[in-house]
Structure formats: structure tokens, C-alpha cells
């Protein structure tokens, strides 16, 4: 449980800092790979996913031999990717406007949920090894897409900066 709470704190703090590091770095393209470069939904997903990967170096040392470890990690990552936009667009549909405090709270709730999902799967009866192999592939695919989609964003609403109406690095406002 301590690792779970430390993970939540680490991912929350680092994710929050990653919202600002691209500007702090003078728009360094290497920093752009893991920091928010604009205000799109994708960039907010990325600043939760990136520290989730980094934290995996710590909890992987502790839980990595657990047969369900990569299943928990994959499902935690997928939950971040699904729940950040679901909450954002869901409340925006209901209230017809953007509410910053809901964005902030939902970011931390999603991180807590992702950590909890991982913990659940680490603590259940081992699933078949094929599930772990598939999950490991999913984790690596998400890791690669995390970087690739910053440089080559898909032209859809999740990647579109609502302020500049641009995508990826072009969506950054000075």
C-alpha cells in the first residue's frame, strides 16, 4: 500500500510539473517528447502517462516478478488514456463549458484510479502468461506512441489545442 501511495504522489507531482517543463526548457524538442506542449487533451494524457512509465522503474523493481505486473501496468495506462478524455468531454457536454478545477481534480482522480487498477491486478490470482505477454506489448506500444504522437499528432479533436486550434508543437502558444 505504501508503494501505491508513493506512486500516486510521484505521478501526480511529476505530471503536474510536466505541464510546465516545455516552456521552462525554452521549447526544447527533447523535453517536448514527455512534457505538455499545448493544452490539448492528448498532452494532458501524456503528462499522466510519462510519470506512470517512470514510476514503473520503481514499482517494477518491487513487483516486476509478479506474473500479473504487466497486466496491471497495461490496464493502468489504458485507464489513463480512456478516463482523462471521458471525464473532460463528459463534464463539458453536461455543463457546456470548461471548468479548470474539474480538470485538475479529474487528473489526480485518474492517476489514483490507474494506480489502483494496477494494484488490483498485481494482487489477484495469476492470469495466463499470454495475458502478460500481450500486456507487455501494449505497454511498449503506448510508450512509443506517447512520443510519436507529440511529433506527428493525429488531426482530431483530442490532439487539437483549443486555444490555437493547431496540433502538436504547432499548437503551442507563445
C-alpha positions as a Markdown table, in Angstrom:
| # | Residue | x | y | z |
|---|---|---|---|---|
| 1 | Unk | 0.0 | 0.0 | 0.0 |
| 2 | Unk | 2.9 | 2.4 | 0.7 |
| 3 | Unk | 4.2 | 1.8 | -2.9 |
| 4 | Unk | 0.8 | 2.6 | -4.2 |
| 5 | Unk | 0.6 | 5.9 | -2.3 |
| 6 | Unk | 4.1 | 6.9 | -3.1 |
| 7 | Unk | 3.4 | 6.1 | -6.8 |
| 8 | Unk | 0.3 | 8.3 | -6.7 |
| 9 | Unk | 2.2 | 11.1 | -5.2 |
| 10 | Unk | 5.2 | 10.8 | -7.6 |
| 11 | Unk | 3.0 | 10.5 | -10.7 |
| 12 | Unk | 0.8 | 13.5 | -9.5 |
| 13 | Unk | 3.8 | 15.8 | -8.7 |
| 14 | Unk | 5.8 | 14.9 | -11.8 |
| 15 | Unk | 2.7 | 15.1 | -14.0 |
| 16 | Unk | 1.9 | 18.5 | -12.7 |
| 17 | Unk | 5.5 | 19.7 | -13.3 |
| 18 | Unk | 5.5 | 18.3 | -16.8 |
| 19 | Unk | 2.7 | 20.7 | -17.6 |
| 20 | Unk | 5.3 | 23.5 | -17.4 |
| 21 | Unk | 8.6 | 22.0 | -18.4 |
| 22 | Unk | 8.3 | 22.6 | -22.1 |
| 23 | Unk | 8.1 | 26.3 | -21.5 |
| 24 | Unk | 10.8 | 26.2 | -18.8 |
| 25 | Unk | 13.1 | 24.4 | -21.3 |
| 26 | Unk | 12.8 | 27.2 | -23.9 |
| 27 | Unk | 10.8 | 24.8 | -26.1 |
| 28 | Unk | 13.3 | 22.1 | -26.3 |
| 29 | Unk | 12.1 | 19.3 | -28.6 |
| 30 | Unk | 13.5 | 16.6 | -26.5 |
| 31 | Unk | 11.6 | 17.9 | -23.5 |
| 32 | Unk | 8.5 | 18.1 | -25.7 |
| 33 | Unk | 8.5 | 14.3 | -26.0 |
| 34 | Unk | 7.4 | 13.9 | -22.4 |
| 35 | Unk | 6.0 | 17.4 | -21.5 |
| 36 | Unk | 2.8 | 19.1 | -22.4 |
| 37 | Unk | 3.4 | 21.3 | -25.5 |
| 38 | Unk | -0.1 | 22.7 | -25.7 |
| 39 | Unk | -3.5 | 22.5 | -24.0 |
| 40 | Unk | -4.9 | 19.6 | -26.0 |
| 41 | Unk | -6.5 | 16.6 | -24.2 |
| 42 | Unk | -3.7 | 14.4 | -25.6 |
| 43 | Unk | -1.0 | 16.5 | -23.9 |
| 44 | Unk | -2.8 | 16.1 | -20.6 |
| 45 | Unk | -2.9 | 12.3 | -21.1 |
| 46 | Unk | 0.8 | 12.4 | -21.9 |
| 47 | Unk | 1.7 | 14.2 | -18.6 |
| 48 | Unk | 0.0 | 11.4 | -16.7 |
| 49 | Unk | 1.4 | 8.6 | -18.8 |
| 50 | Unk | 5.0 | 9.8 | -18.8 |
| 51 | Unk | 5.4 | 9.7 | -15.0 |
| 52 | Unk | 3.4 | 6.5 | -14.9 |
| 53 | Unk | 6.2 | 4.9 | -17.0 |
| 54 | Unk | 8.9 | 6.5 | -14.9 |
| 55 | Unk | 7.3 | 5.1 | -11.7 |
| 56 | Unk | 7.3 | 1.7 | -13.3 |
| 57 | Unk | 11.1 | 1.7 | -12.8 |
| 58 | Unk | 10.5 | 1.8 | -9.1 |
| 59 | Unk | 7.4 | -0.4 | -8.7 |
| 60 | Unk | 8.8 | -2.8 | -11.3 |
| 61 | Unk | 11.8 | -3.4 | -9.0 |
| 62 | Unk | 9.3 | -4.3 | -6.3 |
| 63 | Unk | 6.6 | -6.1 | -8.2 |
| 64 | Unk | 8.2 | -6.9 | -11.5 |
| 65 | Unk | 8.4 | -10.6 | -10.9 |
| 66 | Unk | 4.6 | -10.8 | -10.2 |
| 67 | Unk | 3.1 | -12.6 | -13.1 |
| 68 | Unk | 0.3 | -10.0 | -13.4 |
| 69 | Unk | 2.6 | -7.0 | -13.2 |
| 70 | Unk | 2.4 | -6.0 | -16.9 |
| 71 | Unk | -1.3 | -6.7 | -17.0 |
| 72 | Unk | -1.8 | -4.2 | -14.2 |
| 73 | Unk | 0.6 | -1.7 | -15.9 |
| 74 | Unk | -1.2 | -2.0 | -19.3 |
| 75 | Unk | -4.6 | -1.6 | -17.8 |
| 76 | Unk | -3.5 | 1.4 | -15.7 |
| 77 | Unk | -2.1 | 3.1 | -18.8 |
| 78 | Unk | -5.3 | 2.3 | -20.8 |
| 79 | Unk | -7.4 | 3.7 | -18.0 |
| 80 | Unk | -5.4 | 7.0 | -18.1 |
| 81 | Unk | -5.9 | 7.1 | -21.9 |
| 82 | Unk | -9.6 | 6.5 | -21.6 |
| 83 | Unk | -10.7 | 8.3 | -18.5 |
| 84 | Unk | -9.0 | 11.7 | -19.0 |
| 85 | Unk | -10.9 | 12.4 | -22.2 |
| 86 | Unk | -14.1 | 10.7 | -20.9 |
| 87 | Unk | -14.2 | 12.9 | -17.8 |
| 88 | Unk | -13.2 | 16.1 | -19.7 |
| 89 | Unk | -15.6 | 15.7 | -22.6 |
| 90 | Unk | -18.3 | 14.3 | -20.4 |
| 91 | Unk | -18.5 | 17.2 | -17.9 |
| 92 | Unk | -18.0 | 19.6 | -20.8 |
| 93 | Unk | -21.0 | 18.1 | -22.5 |
| 94 | Unk | -23.1 | 18.4 | -19.3 |
| 95 | Unk | -22.1 | 21.9 | -18.2 |
| 96 | Unk | -21.4 | 23.3 | -21.8 |
| 97 | Unk | -18.2 | 24.9 | -20.6 |
| 98 | Unk | -14.7 | 24.2 | -19.5 |
| 99 | Unk | -14.2 | 24.2 | -15.7 |
| 100 | Unk | -10.5 | 24.3 | -14.6 |
| 101 | Unk | -11.0 | 22.9 | -11.1 |
| 102 | Unk | -12.7 | 19.8 | -12.6 |
| 103 | Unk | -9.8 | 19.3 | -15.0 |
| 104 | Unk | -7.3 | 19.5 | -12.1 |
| 105 | Unk | -9.2 | 17.2 | -9.8 |
| 106 | Unk | -10.0 | 14.7 | -12.5 |
| 107 | Unk | -6.3 | 14.5 | -13.4 |
| 108 | Unk | -5.5 | 13.3 | -9.9 |
| 109 | Unk | -8.5 | 11.0 | -9.7 |
| 110 | Unk | -7.5 | 9.3 | -13.0 |
| 111 | Unk | -3.9 | 8.8 | -11.7 |
| 112 | Unk | -5.3 | 7.3 | -8.4 |
| 113 | Unk | -7.6 | 5.0 | -10.5 |
| 114 | Unk | -4.8 | 3.9 | -12.7 |
| 115 | Unk | -2.6 | 3.1 | -9.8 |
| 116 | Unk | -5.5 | 1.2 | -8.1 |
| 117 | Unk | -6.2 | -0.8 | -11.2 |
| 118 | Unk | -2.6 | -1.9 | -11.3 |
| 119 | Unk | -2.6 | -2.8 | -7.6 |
| 120 | Unk | -5.8 | -4.9 | -8.1 |
| 121 | Unk | -4.2 | -6.9 | -10.9 |
| 122 | Unk | -0.9 | -7.4 | -9.0 |
| 123 | Unk | -2.9 | -8.9 | -6.1 |
| 124 | Unk | -5.2 | -11.3 | -7.9 |
| 125 | Unk | -4.6 | -15.0 | -8.8 |
| 126 | Unk | -2.1 | -15.2 | -11.7 |
| 127 | Unk | -3.6 | -14.9 | -15.1 |
| 128 | Unk | -2.3 | -17.0 | -18.1 |
| 129 | Unk | 1.1 | -15.9 | -19.3 |
| 130 | Unk | -0.3 | -15.0 | -22.7 |
| 131 | Unk | -2.1 | -12.1 | -21.0 |
| 132 | Unk | 1.2 | -10.8 | -19.6 |
| 133 | Unk | 2.9 | -11.1 | -23.0 |
| 134 | Unk | 0.1 | -9.2 | -24.7 |
| 135 | Unk | 0.1 | -6.6 | -21.9 |
| 136 | Unk | 3.9 | -6.1 | -22.2 |
| 137 | Unk | 3.4 | -5.4 | -26.0 |
| 138 | Unk | 0.7 | -3.0 | -25.2 |
| 139 | Unk | 2.9 | -1.2 | -22.6 |
| 140 | Unk | 5.7 | -0.8 | -25.2 |
| 141 | Unk | 3.2 | 0.3 | -27.9 |
| 142 | Unk | 1.8 | 3.0 | -25.6 |
| 143 | Unk | 5.4 | 4.1 | -24.6 |
| 144 | Unk | 6.3 | 4.5 | -28.3 |
| 145 | Unk | 3.0 | 6.2 | -29.2 |
| 146 | Unk | 3.5 | 8.6 | -26.3 |
| 147 | Unk | 6.5 | 10.1 | -28.0 |
| 148 | Unk | 5.4 | 9.7 | -31.7 |
| 149 | Unk | 2.1 | 11.4 | -31.3 |
| 150 | Unk | 3.7 | 14.5 | -30.0 |
| 151 | Unk | 5.8 | 14.9 | -33.1 |
| 152 | Unk | 3.1 | 13.5 | -35.5 |
| 153 | Unk | -0.3 | 14.2 | -33.9 |
| 154 | Unk | -3.4 | 12.8 | -35.4 |
| 155 | Unk | -5.7 | 15.5 | -36.8 |
| 156 | Unk | -8.6 | 15.0 | -34.5 |
| 157 | Unk | -10.2 | 16.8 | -31.5 |
| 158 | Unk | -8.1 | 15.0 | -28.8 |
| 159 | Unk | -4.9 | 16.4 | -30.3 |
| 160 | Unk | -6.2 | 19.8 | -31.1 |
| 161 | Unk | -5.2 | 22.7 | -28.9 |
| 162 | Unk | -8.4 | 24.6 | -28.0 |
| 163 | Unk | -6.5 | 27.9 | -27.8 |
| 164 | Unk | -4.5 | 27.9 | -31.0 |
| 165 | Unk | -6.7 | 25.4 | -33.0 |
| 166 | Unk | -3.4 | 23.7 | -34.0 |
| 167 | Unk | -1.9 | 20.3 | -33.3 |
| 168 | Unk | 1.3 | 19.1 | -31.6 |
| 169 | Unk | 4.2 | 21.5 | -31.4 |
| 170 | Unk | 2.4 | 23.9 | -33.8 |
| 171 | Unk | -0.3 | 24.1 | -31.2 |
| 172 | Unk | 2.0 | 25.7 | -28.6 |
| 173 | Unk | 1.1 | 29.3 | -27.8 |
| 174 | Unk | 4.0 | 31.7 | -27.0 |
